Amino acid sequence: MTIQEITFHKEDQTFDCKSIQIDPKALAITIVAFANADGGDIAVGVSDKTRKIEGVDQHTEKLNELLRVPLDFCNPTVSITSELLPCTDKDGNENHILLMHIPASSELHANQADEAFMRVGDKSRKLSFEERIQLMYDKGERYYEDTAVYDATVDDIDMAAVERYTELIGYTKSAKQYLHENNSFITTNAKREEQVSVACILLFGKYPQKFFPRGRTRFIRYKGTEERVGAEMNVIKDVAFEGTILDQVKATIAYLETQVEEHTFLGQHGQFVTHRDYPKFVIQEMVVNACCHRAYNIKGTEIQIKMFDNRLVFESPGRLPGTVKPSNIRHTHFSRNPKIAQFLKAYDYVKEFGEGVDRVCRELEANGTPHLSFHLDDFILKITVPKVTERVIEKDVKVTEKVIKTHQEVIEKVIEKAVALNEKLTENRISIINLIIENPYISKSELSKHVGISENSISRNIEAMRDKYLRRVGPNKGGFWEIID
């Protein structure tokens, strides 16, 4: 992290600021809480109240005392790393900030008073006796991702995939060095043999299903609202997605988008509005959660995503992890597979730890849809996402008529108009119209990406359709497109 990032980064699940004057016992609480959760960084020498940079250079004795906290005040010891970052303090003098890196630990840690804490959002929460016992149990399950995969070798790793990741995170050494030096992806046993971890195979394997045949994601679509078998079987689609976790996440989200139904209607302000059965973010977050938090030590089944006429059901091996319960899931976070979670965060699939489920609930609430529901069936966690029911909110405006049109109906009207004008709409122009129906604010660069032609070609096609099939409302920046049908 840079000094600027530290100054403006809000305190959250994996980051905290502390004054150099902090009491060692108080610092131990934050270190223990990070180690028991997802790990994190503590910037010492920055006021957590004012965010003013105090620095640590004039407090050598205090600094050494704080550096001993993981050894003297944590039980068992927390293995941290630290660095001094050069900075300019609040008085304009050259100084340093101590940045402590606390890894997620496979052990349960407590302070000198034998109190266990866990990071929840931007707070370090003390655990009850029951939560402490539960966390001890779950930490054993959680670190299955560090287990060596029997018979896996370096030849089973796709080094090109590792290189793409190291380039993304700014790691400058070789791909193999990264695997040896980070996250215990490759370790050496007592016989000096290289061992490849579960997380390494799942994230970078050439073919992870060689070792985890059911380590895949399966989509099943049913006709109706019930799951029927035998002669009444009502499965109409059954598709499996394999490869690395990143491959599965990308492919599953893309396929689900083809199954989500949309309808477009002309809103009260004269622009088309599109409603979806399931919001985009909800789809992405639920897929990522399933792939990120499943118990990979349960090998008898895969992740299953079942679509019914009125709901989506995400079935993932394993129960709710750690101290997470249906009652606190919106604001409590625990990664069963922290290395996998960190990987997906680098690819921007995980936004901020602990915020995804809360946003899913907020998006569903905004659409007038009931919350997620949770059910544990033996060792399978089932999360149900209800289908969004269409509703229109009217505030101070009386809408006398709402015109609902599907994409196809709008396109058909436009094509009819083209025939009347003795013109023929090309496939590219129909694609442009379709994309504008979906998103009236779409940019030319986004159109270029989706249609597969250059921005100049997009501009030429738009100009050819302007004022006949398309109308620009507002300025080039900040305005939107309307379909003239």
Residue, then its C-alpha position, 0 to 999 in steps of 0.5 A: m500500500t502507498i501512503q496515499e492509499i493508507t490516508f484515504h482507505k477507510e477502515d474495513q474488514t482487512f485494514d485499520c489505522k492505529s496511533i503510535q500511542i496505542d496501548p500494546k494490549a489494544l493493538a493485540i486485539t486488532i492483530v488477533a481479530f485479523a488473524n482469526a478472520d481474513g488477515g489484514d494490514i495495520a498502519v501504525g503512525v496514523s491517527d484512526k480518529t483524524r487520519k493525521i500522519e504522526g509517524v513513528d521515527q520519534h518513538t523508537e522505544k514505543l515502536n519496538e514495544l508494538l513490534r513485540v505485540p504479536l509475540d508477547f500479547c497474542n496466544p499463540t504467536v501471530s506470524i506477521t511481517s512489517e515494513l517502514l514506509p517513508c512519509t511526510d508527517k503532519d508537521g511537514n517532517e520526513n518520517h515513517i509509518l509502520l505497516m504490519h501485515i497479518p496473515a489469516s491463520s489456521e489457528l485460533h488466536a487469543n490475547q493475554a486475557d484469553e479473549a478471542f476476537m474476530r474482524v467483522g467489518d471495521k470492528s474487532r468483535k469479541l467471540s462468545f464461548e460457542e462462537r469460539i468453539q465453532l471457529m476452532y472447528d471451522k478453521g480446520e475445514r477452512y484450510y483444506e485449500d492448503t492441503a497437498v494434492y496427491d500425485a499433483t506436480v508442477d507439470d499440472i500447473d498452467m504457468a501462463a495463468v500464473e503469469r497473468y495473475t502476477e502481472l495483474i497484482g504487480y509481482t515482478k519475479s517469475a511465475k514459479q517463484y511466485l508459487h514457491e514464495n506466496n500462499s504455500f501454493i508449492t511447498t517442499n516436504a521432508k523428502r525434498e519433494e515439491q507439493v502442490s496445494v489444493a488452492c494452486i490446482l483450483l486456481f492455476g491447474k491445467y485441468p483441475q477436474k483431473f484431481f477434483p472431478r466434481g469441482r465444477t459448476r452445474f446449471i439446471r433449468y426446470k419447467g415450472t416451480e418444482e423439481r420433478v423426477g422419473a417420468e415427470m422429469n421437467v429438466i429443460k437445460d443441464v449445462a456443466f462448467e469446468g476448468t479453473i475457478l476463474d474459468q467457471v465463474k466467468a462462464t457461469i455468469a455469462y451463461l446465466e445472463t442468457q437465461v435471465e428474462e428482461h422486458t422493456f417498457l417506455g417510462q414516464h420520461g420518454q425513455f425505455v426502461t429495462h426490468r430483469d428477473y434477477p439483477k446483474f450484481v445478484i447473479q455475479e455475487m451468488v455465483v462468486n460466493a458459491c465458487c469461493h466458499r464451497a467446501y472443496n473437501i466434500k468431493g461427492t457433488e458439484i455446485q448446482i444452480k437451479m432455475f425455476d419459474n419463480r426462483l434461483v437456488f444455489e446449492s453449494p457443498g458445505r454449510l455456512p462457514g465460521t460464525v456466519k448465520p442467516s441472522n448475521i450474514r449481511h454483516t458478518h464475513f468468514s472466508r472458508n477459502p481465503k486464498i481463493a477469495q483473495f485471488l477473485k478479489a484481484y480479478d474484481y469479482v470480490k469487491e469488499f470482503g463482507e459487503g456482497v451479501d448485504r448489497v444483494c439484499r439491498e438490490l432485492e429490497a429495491n425491487g420489492t423482492p423478499h430476502l434470500s432464504f437459507h436451508l441446510d440439507d445434510f452437507i449442502l447449503k441451499i440459498t434461494v434467490p426469489k425472482v424479481t416481481e415487476r413493480v412501478i413506483e410513482k412519486d408525485v407523478k400520475v402515470t396514466e398509461k404504462v406501455i410494456k414491450t419486449h426487446q423483440e417487439v421493439i425490434e419488430k416495430v423498427i424493422e417494419k419502419a425500415v421496410a416502409l422506408n424501403e431500407k434494410l437494417t443490417e445485423n450490426r445495426i439491429s445489434i446496436i438497437n438491441l444494446i441501446i434498448e438494454n442500456p440507453y446510456i451505453s457508450k460507443s466504446e461499449l457498443s464497439k466491444h459488444v458488436g465486434i466492430s470499431e468505434n468509427s464503424i459504430s459512429r457511421n452506423i449510428e449516424a445512418m440511423r439517427d433521427k429515423y430509428l435513433r434519437r439522442v436525448g441530452p448532451n453527448k456526455g450525460g445524455f441517452w439514446e431513444i429508439i424511434d419505432 
